[in-house]
Amino acid sequence: MKQVSRPKLLVDPWGHPLRDPVTGGIVGFADDLDHTLTLPVRSARILWALPNESNGGFQRYRTHPTDETSVFMLDLSLVVGRGIGLAVPTVGLTIWENKVPPVAADADWTVYKPVAVLKRAVYATLGGGIDGKDYQLRWLIDDTQGNSWARTTLVLCARTS
């Protein structure tokens, strides 16, 4: 069986390459030799963590259809300085239903690939959720200098048109 090579470049929902706001370079995976991101590029969802997110300002991923599997990525390039890495065993992700108060919802989702680190970004391959529910993806990331970065992102589960 012939293997199909998949692109290792992150694009927005319209197919345009994403640029790193710090370096201006295209965000891609040319050095991803072990091919840890094996899903089609259009299923990737990426957000950049902002330095001042501790005030409760949440960012939202684009809508996730419950019958699809997606890579959810949080890039910390704007938060974690150059030369500082992310501590792989101490990266965590929990999922909560976005209501007051939030309710643990890890059981609504399937983790196909656990949280992993790629340079100054973390990502997980997730599927599921329940149509019409809004979720919080709570990331807890430690860097190699002992700093902890807690970030909450949002995703709505719904069919896209």
Phi and psi in degrees as GROMACS dihedral restraints (atoms count N, CA, C in turn):
[ dihedral_restraints ]
;  ai    aj    ak    al  type     phi  dphi    fc
    3     4     5     6     1   -79.0    20    10
    4     5     6     7     1   130.1    20    10
    6     7     8     9     1   -84.7    20    10
    7     8     9    10     1   139.4    20    10
    9    10    11    12     1   -96.3    20    10
   10    11    12    13     1   129.0    20    10
   12    13    14    15     1   -78.5    20    10
   13    14    15    16     1   130.2    20    10
   15    16    17    18     1  -104.2    20    10
   16    17    18    19     1   144.9    20    10
   18    19    20    21     1   -65.6    20    10
   19    20    21    22     1   148.9    20    10
   21    22    23    24     1  -114.9    20    10
   22    23    24    25     1    50.8    20    10
   24    25    26    27     1  -130.1    20    10
   25    26    27    28     1   131.6    20    10
   27    28    29    30     1   -84.6    20    10
   28    29    30    31     1   135.7    20    10
   30    31    32    33     1  -129.6    20    10
   31    32    33    34     1   158.7    20    10
   33    34    35    36     1   -79.8    20    10
   34    35    36    37     1   177.1    20    10
   36    37    38    39     1   -59.2    20    10
   37    38    39    40     1   -17.7    20    10
   39    40    41    42     1   -97.5    20    10
   40    41    42    43     1     4.0    20    10
   42    43    44    45     1    89.1    20    10
   43    44    45    46     1     6.9    20    10
   45    46    47    48     1   -85.6    20    10
   46    47    48    49     1   137.9    20    10
   48    49    50    51     1   -61.7    20    10
   49    50    51    52     1   142.0    20    10
   51    52    53    54     1   -86.9    20    10
   52    53    54    55     1   142.1    20    10
   54    55    56    57     1  -109.8    20    10
   55    56    57    58     1   140.9    20    10
   57    58    59    60     1   -70.3    20    10
   58    59    60    61     1   122.2    20    10
   60    61    62    63     1   -66.4    20    10
   61    62    63    64     1   -17.5    20    10
   63    64    65    66     1   -86.8    20    10
   64    65    66    67     1   -51.0    20    10
   66    67    68    69     1   -92.3    20    10
   67    68    69    70     1   -21.7    20    10
   69    70    71    72     1    81.1    20    10
   70    71    72    73     1    -4.7    20    10
   72    73    74    75     1   -79.1    20    10
   73    74    75    76     1   158.9    20    10
   75    76    77    78     1   -68.6    20    10
   76    77    78    79     1   137.3    20    10
   78    79    80    81     1   -85.1    20    10
   79    80    81    82     1   112.8    20    10
   81    82    83    84     1  -146.0    20    10
   82    83    84    85     1  -174.1    20    10
   84    85    86    87     1  -131.1    20    10
   85    86    87    88     1    46.1    20    10
   87    88    89    90     1   -61.7    20    10
   88    89    90    91     1   -29.2    20    10
   90    91    92    93     1   -94.2    20    10
   91    92    93    94     1    12.0    20    10
   93    94    95    96     1   -82.9    20    10
   94    95    96    97     1    67.2    20    10
   96    97    98    99     1   -67.4    20    10
   97    98    99   100     1   -28.3    20    10
   99   100   101   102     1   -88.4    20    10
  100   101   102   103     1     4.4    20    10
  102   103   104   105     1    52.6    20    10
  103   104   105   106     1    50.6    20    10
  105   106   107   108     1   -70.3    20    10
  106   107   108   109     1   -23.7    20    10
  108   109   110   111     1   -99.4    20    10
  109   110   111   112     1    99.4    20    10
  111   112   113   114     1  -106.5    20    10
  112   113   114   115     1     2.8    20    10
  114   115   116   117     1   -85.7    20    10
  115   116   117   118     1   155.6    20    10
  117   118   119   120     1   -56.7    20    10
  118   119   120   121     1   145.2    20    10
  120   121   122   123     1   -56.2    20    10
  121   122   123   124     1   -37.7    20    10
  123   124   125   126     1   -65.9    20    10
  124   125   126   127     1   -13.0    20    10
  126   127   128   129     1   -88.2    20    10
  127   128   129   130     1    -5.4    20    10
  129   130   131   132     1   -79.3    20    10
  130   131   132   133     1   140.3    20    10
  132   133   134   135     1  -124.4    20    10
  133   134   135   136     1   128.3    20    10
  135   136   137   138     1  -133.5    20    10
  136   137   138   139     1   141.8    20    10
  138   139   140   141     1  -134.0    20    10
  139   140   141   142     1   151.0    20    10
  141   142   143   144     1   -99.7    20    10
  142   143   144   145     1   127.7    20    10
  144   145   146   147     1   -69.8    20    10
  145   146   147   148     1   138.3    20    10
  147   148   149   150     1  -103.6    20    10
  148   149   150   151     1   146.3    20    10
  150   151   152   153     1   -59.1    20    10
  151   152   153   154     1   -30.8    20    10
  153   154   155   156     1  -102.3    20    10
  154   155   156   157     1    28.3    20    10
  156   157   158   159     1   -75.8    20    10
  157   158   159   160     1    -5.3    20    10
  159   160   161   162     1   -66.0    20    10
  160   161   162   163     1   -13.0    20    10
  162   163   164   165     1   -82.9    20    10
  163   164   165   166     1     7.0    20    10
  165   166   167   168     1    95.1    20    10
  166   167   168   169     1     3.3    20    10
  168   169   170   171     1   -73.6    20    10
  169   170   171   172     1   116.9    20    10
  171   172   173   174     1  -100.6    20    10
  172   173   174   175     1   147.9    20    10
  174   175   176   177     1  -104.3    20    10
  175   176   177   178     1   155.4    20    10
  177   178   179   180     1  -119.7    20    10
  178   179   180   181     1   130.7    20    10
  180   181   182   183     1   -73.2    20    10
  181   182   183   184     1   160.2    20    10
  183   184   185   186     1   -68.1    20    10
  184   185   186   187     1   160.4    20    10
  186   187   188   189     1   -53.6    20    10
  187   188   189   190     1   140.9    20    10
  189   190   191   192     1  -113.1    20    10
  190   191   192   193     1   117.3    20    10
  192   193   194   195     1   -70.7    20    10
  193   194   195   196     1   133.8    20    10
  195   196   197   198     1   -65.7    20    10
  196   197   198   199     1   -20.2    20    10
  198   199   200   201     1   -93.5    20    10
  199   200   201   202     1    11.5    20    10
  201   202   203   204     1  -116.6    20    10
  202   203   204   205     1   161.5    20    10
  204   205   206   207     1  -110.3    20    10
  205   206   207   208     1   132.9    20    10
  207   208   209   210     1  -134.4    20    10
  208   209   210   211     1   152.4    20    10
  210   211   212   213     1   -92.3    20    10
  211   212   213   214     1   120.8    20    10
  213   214   215   216     1  -104.1    20    10
  214   215   216   217     1   121.4    20    10
  216   217   218   219     1  -123.5    20    10
  217   218   219   220     1   143.0    20    10
  219   220   221   222     1  -126.3    20    10
  220   221   222   223     1   114.5    20    10
  222   223   224   225     1   -93.5    20    10
  223   224   225   226     1   122.2    20    10
  225   226   227   228     1  -101.1    20    10
  226   227   228   229     1    21.7    20    10
  228   229   230   231     1   -59.7    20    10
  229   230   231   232     1   -29.5    20    10
  231   232   233   234     1   -83.9    20    10
  232   233   234   235     1   -10.7    20    10
  234   235   236   237     1  -107.5    20    10
  235   236   237   238     1   -46.8    20    10
  237   238   239   240     1   -94.9    20    10
  238   239   240   241     1   124.4    20    10
  240   241   242   243     1   -67.9    20    10
  241   242   243   244     1   161.0    20    10
  243   244   245   246     1   -58.9    20    10
  244   245   246   247     1   142.6    20    10
  246   247   248   249     1    85.8    20    10
  247   248   249   250     1    -8.6    20    10
  249   250   251   252     1  -102.5    20    10
  250   251   252   253     1   132.0    20    10
  252   253   254   255     1  -100.6    20    10
  253   254   255   256     1   175.9    20    10
  255   256   257   258     1  -104.3    20    10
  256   257   258   259     1   136.7    20    10
  258   259   260   261     1   -80.1    20    10
  259   260   261   262     1   106.2    20    10
  261   262   263   264     1   -54.8    20    10
  262   263   264   265     1   -49.5    20    10
  264   265   266   267     1   -72.0    20    10
  265   266   267   268     1    -9.8    20    10
  267   268   269   270     1  -108.0    20    10
  268   269   270   271     1    19.5    20    10
  270   271   272   273     1   -91.9    20    10
  271   272   273   274     1   130.7    20    10
  273   274   275   276     1  -131.9    20    10
  274   275   276   277     1   156.0    20    10
  276   277   278   279     1  -142.3    20    10
  277   278   279   280     1   126.6    20    10
  279   280   281   282     1  -124.3    20    10
  280   281   282   283     1   153.7    20    10
  282   283   284   285     1  -119.9    20    10
  283   284   285   286     1   132.0    20    10
  285   286   287   288     1  -130.1    20    10
  286   287   288   289     1   145.2    20    10
  288   289   290   291     1   -73.2    20    10
  289   290   291   292     1   133.8    20    10
  291   292   293   294     1   -82.9    20    10
  292   293   294   295     1    82.4    20    10
  294   295   296   297     1  -141.7    20    10
  295   296   297   298     1   175.2    20    10
  297   298   299   300     1  -109.8    20    10
  298   299   300   301     1   115.6    20    10
  300   301   302   303     1   -77.0    20    10
  301   302   303   304     1   158.5    20    10
  303   304   305   306     1   -60.1    20    10
  304   305   306   307     1   147.8    20    10
  306   307   308   309     1  -119.8    20    10
  307   308   309   310     1   132.1    20    10
  309   310   311   312     1   -55.0    20    10
  310   311   312   313     1   132.4    20    10
  312   313   314   315     1  -136.8    20    10
  313   314   315   316     1    25.0    20    10
  315   316   317   318     1   -56.8    20    10
  316   317   318   319     1   -31.5    20    10
  318   319   320   321     1   -68.9    20    10
  319   320   321   322     1   -18.9    20    10
  321   322   323   324     1   -75.3    20    10
  322   323   324   325     1   -16.1    20    10
  324   325   326   327     1  -118.0    20    10
  325   326   327   328     1   157.2    20    10
  327   328   329   330     1  -114.6    20    10
  328   329   330   331     1   128.5    20    10
  330   331   332   333     1   -93.5    20    10
  331   332   333   334     1   108.1    20    10
  333   334   335   336     1   -83.3    20    10
  334   335   336   337     1   -35.5    20    10
  336   337   338   339     1  -137.5    20    10
  337   338   339   340     1   127.3    20    10
  339   340   341   342     1   -66.2    20    10
  340   341   342   343     1   171.2    20    10
  342   343   344   345     1   -57.5    20    10
  343   344   345   346     1   133.2    20    10
  345   346   347   348     1  -133.6    20    10
  346   347   348   349     1   166.8    20    10
  348   349   350   351     1  -115.3    20    10
  349   350   351   352     1   137.1    20    10
  351   352   353   354     1  -133.5    20    10
  352   353   354   355     1   102.0    20    10
  354   355   356   357     1    57.7    20    10
  355   356   357   358     1  -114.7    20    10
  357   358   359   360     1  -107.2    20    10
  358   359   360   361     1    33.2    20    10
  360   361   362   363     1  -131.7    20    10
  361   362   363   364     1   152.4    20    10
  363   364   365   366     1  -120.5    20    10
  364   365   366   367     1   149.5    20    10
  366   367   368   369     1  -151.9    20    10
  367   368   369   370     1   156.3    20    10
  369   370   371   372     1  -142.3    20    10
  370   371   372   373     1   148.2    20    10
  372   373   374   375     1  -100.6    20    10
  373   374   375   376     1   114.7    20    10
  375   376   377   378     1  -126.0    20    10
  376   377   378   379     1   154.4    20    10
  378   379   380   381     1  -142.5    20    10
  379   380   381   382     1   162.7    20    10
  381   382   383   384     1   100.9    20    10
  382   383   384   385     1  -140.8    20    10
  384   385   386   387     1    89.0    20    10
  385   386   387   388     1   172.5    20    10
  387   388   389   390     1  -119.6    20    10
  388   389   390   391     1   130.3    20    10
  390   391   392   393     1   -49.8    20    10
  391   392   393   394     1   132.4    20    10
  393   394   395   396     1    88.0    20    10
  394   395   396   397     1    -8.4    20    10
  396   397   398   399     1   -92.8    20    10
  397   398   399   400     1   143.0    20    10
  399   400   401   402     1  -102.2    20    10
  400   401   402   403     1   135.9    20    10
  402   403   404   405     1  -124.7    20    10
  403   404   405   406     1   153.0    20    10
  405   406   407   408     1  -104.6    20    10
  406   407   408   409     1   129.4    20    10
  408   409   410   411     1  -103.2    20    10
  409   410   411   412     1   110.8    20    10
  411   412   413   414     1   -99.5    20    10
  412   413   414   415     1   112.9    20    10
  414   415   416   417     1   -97.8    20    10
  415   416   417   418     1   138.2    20    10
  417   418   419   420     1  -129.1    20    10
  418   419   420   421     1   115.0    20    10
  420   421   422   423     1  -126.0    20    10
  421   422   423   424     1   131.4    20    10
  423   424   425   426     1  -105.6    20    10
  424   425   426   427     1   139.1    20    10
  426   427   428   429     1   -97.0    20    10
  427   428   429   430     1   174.8    20    10
  429   430   431   432     1   -74.3    20    10
  430   431   432   433     1    -4.7    20    10
  432   433   434   435     1  -101.6    20    10
  433   434   435   436     1     8.4    20    10
  435   436   437   438     1    88.3    20    10
  436   437   438   439     1     5.7    20    10
  438   439   440   441     1   -82.9    20    10
  439   440   441   442     1   143.7    20    10
  441   442   443   444     1  -108.9    20    10
  442   443   444   445     1   137.4    20    10
  444   445   446   447     1  -123.7    20    10
  445   446   447   448     1   110.4    20    10
  447   448   449   450     1  -101.0    20    10
  448   449   450   451     1   125.6    20    10
  450   451   452   453     1  -135.5    20    10
  451   452   453   454     1   139.8    20    10
  453   454   455   456     1  -116.1    20    10
  454   455   456   457     1   127.7    20    10
  456   457   458   459     1  -117.7    20    10
  457   458   459   460     1   160.6    20    10
  459   460   461   462     1  -119.3    20    10
  460   461   462   463     1   148.3    20    10
  462   463   464   465     1  -147.8    20    10
  463   464   465   466     1   134.0    20    10
  465   466   467   468     1   -99.4    20    10
  466   467   468   469     1   132.5    20    10
  468   469   470   471     1   -91.5    20    10
  469   470   471   472     1   116.9    20    10
  471   472   473   474     1  -166.4    20    10
  472   473   474   475     1   156.4    20    10
  474   475   476   477     1   -65.7    20    10
  475   476   477   478     1   136.5    20    10
  477   478   479   480     1   -92.1    20    10
  478   479   480   481     1   152.8    20    10
